[in-house]
Amino acid sequence: MRFSNDFYDYELIDAEGGERLERWKDIILIRPDPQVIWNGERKDKRWYDAHAIYHRSNSGGGYWEPLKKVPDVWSVDYRNLTFRLKPMGFKHTGLFPEQSINWSFAADKIKKSCRKISVLNLFAYTGGATIACLQAGASVTHVDASKGMVQWAKENAQASGLGDASVRWLVDDCLKFVKREIRRGNKYDAIIMDPPSYGRGPGGEVWKLEQQLDELLTETGKLLSDNPLFFILNSYTGGLSPTILNYMVKNLIAKNLGGTVYTDEIGLNVTARDIVMPCGNTTIWTNDEN
């Protein structure tokens, strides 16, 4: 399993009884986690000193119960990057800290390439990977179906001092955008995608990963340049085995390009316990010549 050890503003403190206890800089939050199926001792006193707890609703969604004053917006830093956070519906804060291991991988590959790299980031959310690639010197096309998430990503870029970086911010259905880019003849040296299990595009388009991933990978692979650097596919979909994703990337990307494909879980270290919490998996193709 791959996980980051240098995200000092984030900490997964403990996990027990269906919940996780987290520190986001100075703010302590309790959120539900369906993977935490064990019960036992709560190993940190901050369980009883949290700023807010998220409660699921029986009808779907849920709500945050403030236990102390929680800022409307606050920031955390990772390396040279700054991200704005806020409690959202469906228990999120606008950042997936487990992805920092992938941000670092992408940034390090870009820096070591010693050439100008163009990156396409699909299903790009609030821009963690986008900002890491920009900070490493790449140009980025950032695509997400949510106007609000794209605006949030712009704010994160500004907070990280990258407001003038070379980036295109696009609100679009990712698969439709990819097909248009193919017709335009555009190419990218690196592609990152983090498709949801289920979602809707800006025009109400229904997205189901199991039904559309093959087409997405097939079409997106056509956008890789003649000397591509990497391709990253992240998945939180429990029904898709990492082995299947590895096979698909080998068959649809590496088959024509060679290189190396590997898949592994990504996770978060639980500081109060001797475990790493799995948080999805990532399949990475890299060009062996770069």
Phi, psi and omega in degrees: 000140178258134176206155184273141176248007187233024175264081191286340178274357176235141177213126167273099190288310185203164178212126184193145172059039177081008183226156173240143178253122188230148172247121175249089189063254181255003184258127180256125182235149173244125181229149176289150176215114185294344179280343182275081188264001180264155175238154180165207184285136172274116197269006182219135183294343181290349169305329185256013182222029183284157177278329182199156177227141180262130179248128175284148176261144178295339181263007181107150182071213181165199183205156175269129173258112178288133176254338173219178176290125178246129178300149174297322178216138171217173187237150170232155179246144170224118188052239180261017185252148178233134182234136177270133182241155170199146178294127182245167169298163183059032165071001187272167177240359181096009180208140174249096188296335178298337180287351181300331178295326177283325175300316182294319178301310182298314181297318181294320178296319180296314180297319183287341182292334179057035174210166180287124183245132173257131185241137170251121179246109182260146186055051198276352172055228184268011164091022179304308180292322178303311185290323177297319180290321176298316181296331178280353176107003180278162164263144189228138167254115187255119185234128175210150183282345183261119177299320180296321180290322178296319177297320178297318178298320176300318179295323177295321177297317177299315182296332180270007180074025184242025182297336180257013182288167183278094184214143171252125178258117187231130172263110187197159168288125191296316182294319177297320178298315180302316181295324177292321178297323177298315180296326180284344181082017180281148182227157180225145179278339180211142180228135178235134176217142181226066187291142178284162175295321182210143177187182177228142177281177182296339178258015180088008180298133180273133179241124173232117191302313184300328182275336190241356184295320181301313179295319180299313180293319180300312183288318183294325178302334179289346181270355180289141182288179179289341179226066185287157184259309179200163175222125183239125175241116177255146180217134171252006186280111185297331183283351180257114180294141174304327178296321178295316180296320177299315180298317182296318179292321176298316185287325187258342181243300186290335181305321181264339188249348187073214179080194186236138176239132173218151182231139177206156171292150167246154185201187180229131176291131177264108192292333181275355183222160180270059180217161169241125182281120178292140183223054181092189181217159182229132173252129184235128168256135176230148176278118185296342183273354181247000000 
